């Protein structure tokens, strides 16, 4: 999924995970990510999500109560 901002403001690109601050709250983290995005080098290093999650489980699950 690619997030497309509804605003046209430029995002600051995070080039290194070392530049990622420690957040004191989810609100602080949400504010940070509203103005920042991951750089291409970080995205390329992540690889496909399927490699992390593995294939979907074909076993049907009962609905949650």
N, C-alpha and C positions, 0 to 999 in steps of 0.2 A: 504494500500500500504506500502510495506517495501522498504526503500531505501538501496541499496547495493552499497557501495563505490567501485569505479573502482580502487582506490589505496589501498594498503595493510597497510597504516599507521594506527596505533591505534588511536581511538577516545577517548577524555576525556569524562567521564561520569558525567553528571550533576545529583547529588543525591537529590538536593532540589531546588525548584523554588526560594528560598531566595538567592541562589547563582547566579541567572540570573542577569547579569549587565544591566544597562540602556544604550541603544545604542544611539549614536548621529546621526547615519545615517543608511540607509538600507545597504550600503556597509559594514559598521562596523558589522552590525548584520549578514550579509552573511559570512563575514570572521570568526566570532565566530562559526556559525553553521557548517562551513567547518571543524572544529576541535573538535566539541563537539556533544554529543547526550544525549537524555534524559535517565535517569536511569529507571530500571524496576519498582521501587516503584512509580515513577511519572506516568509512563504509566498505571500501574494497577489502580491508583487513578482516571484516566481520564474516564475509562469505555468506552463502545462502542460509536462510533460516532453517530449511529442511535438514541441513547437516546437524543442527543443534537439537531440533525437536524429534527427528526421525519420522518414519512414515505414520500416517494416521492409523489408529486402532480400528480395525474393521468390526470389532465386537459391539453390537448395539447396547446401549445403556438405558436402564429404565429412567423415566422422567424423575426429576428431583421432586421431593414432597413439598 
